[in-house]
């Protein structure tokens, strides 16, 4: 962590804190990430395997994004910038993360479209039933509690990107495949 912070501080001192490439190029960023490494975000290569999917979802005419485990708002704010017609609902249980997300939204002039809140209940997706939604979940193992189609049947009609954490919860990926295999094309 120390090395990562030194690298990030050095990079920012020379290049600034604006994302250079990828789908969120041009986004003003923060000088610290609440979770994970900062430099890949600033370079625009963070989780690059998702970039084509984000572009595809952006082209589908979504009307909302539900980002559970939003951290400092990389996806929440980035997607709000990428899709100006979309409202992003960003959730995180960490108050520091929510504060950072609010600051990132302010820096990028999307505070009116990034709605930030705390804990997200597994039946909370029902409030978005019938919407053209993208669900993003990165909750460090809590994805098993959050993504329960039995409690939120509307998930069957939503696009979902989930980062599974088998390292914290053995079988998390297999459980997600089992839960969503009948309703979603899984990549």
ZIMO-V519078 format. One record per pair of residues at least 6 apart in sequence whose C-alpha atoms are under 7 Angstrom apart, sorted by sequence separation. I is the first residue (numbers start at 0). GAP is how many residues later the second one is. If there is no record, write none. Layout:
I:GAP / I:GAP
This chain:
18:6 / 19:6 / 31:6 / 39:6 / 69:6 / 79:6 / 91:6 / 104:6 / 136:6 / 148:6 / 165:6 / 18:7 / 79:7 / 164:7 / 165:7 / 17:8 / 18:8 / 79:8 / 163:8 / 17:9 / 18:9 / 66:9 / 104:9 / 163:9 / 17:10 / 18:10 / 16:11 / 17:11 / 16:12 / 75:12 / 16:13 / 16:14 / 75:14 / 97:18 / 24:19 / 23:20 / 69:20 / 69:21 / 70:21 / 142:21 / 18:22 / 19:22 / 20:22 / 21:22 / 62:22 / 63:22 / 64:22 / 65:22 / 66:22 / 67:22 / 68:22 / 69:22 / 18:23 / 19:23 / 20:23 / 21:23 / 62:23 / 63:23 / 64:23 / 65:23 / 66:23 / 67:23 / 68:23 / 121:23 / 134:23 / 140:23 / 17:24 / 18:24 / 19:24 / 61:24 / 62:24 / 63:24 / 64:24 / 65:24 / 66:24 / 67:24 / 89:24 / 121:24 / 133:24 / 134:24 / 135:24 / 136:24 / 137:24 / 140:24 / 16:25 / 18:25 / 57:25 / 71:25 / 87:25 / 88:25 / 89:25 / 90:25 / 91:25 / 92:25 / 120:25 / 121:25 / 128:25 / 132:25 / 133:25 / 134:25 / 135:25 / 136:25 / 137:25 / 139:25 / 70:26 / 71:26 / 86:26 / 87:26 / 88:26 / 89:26 / 90:26 / 91:26 / 92:26 / 121:26 / 125:26 / 131:26 / 132:26 / 133:26 / 134:26 / 135:26 / 136:26 / 70:27 / 76:27 / 86:27 / 87:27 / 88:27 / 89:27 / 90:27 / 91:27 / 124:27 / 140:27 / 155:27 / 22:28 / 71:28 / 72:28 / 76:28 / 90:28 / 122:28 / 125:28 / 140:28 / 143:28 / 71:29 / 90:29 / 121:29 / 122:29 / 124:29 / 7:30 / 70:30 / 79:30 / 121:30 / 124:30 / 7:31 / 72:31 / 3:33 / 79:33 / 79:34 / 34:36 / 33:37 / 76:37 / 33:38 / 75:38 / 32:39 / 26:51 / 67:52 / 23:54 / 23:58 / 33:63 / 62:68 / 63:68 / 64:68 / 65:68 / 66:68 / 67:68 / 68:68 / 62:69 / 63:69 / 64:69 / 65:69 / 66:69 / 67:69 / 68:69 / 61:70 / 62:70 / 63:70 / 64:70 / 65:70 / 66:70 / 67:70 / 68:70 / 61:71 / 67:71 / 29:74 / 28:75 / 27:79 / 27:80 / 26:81
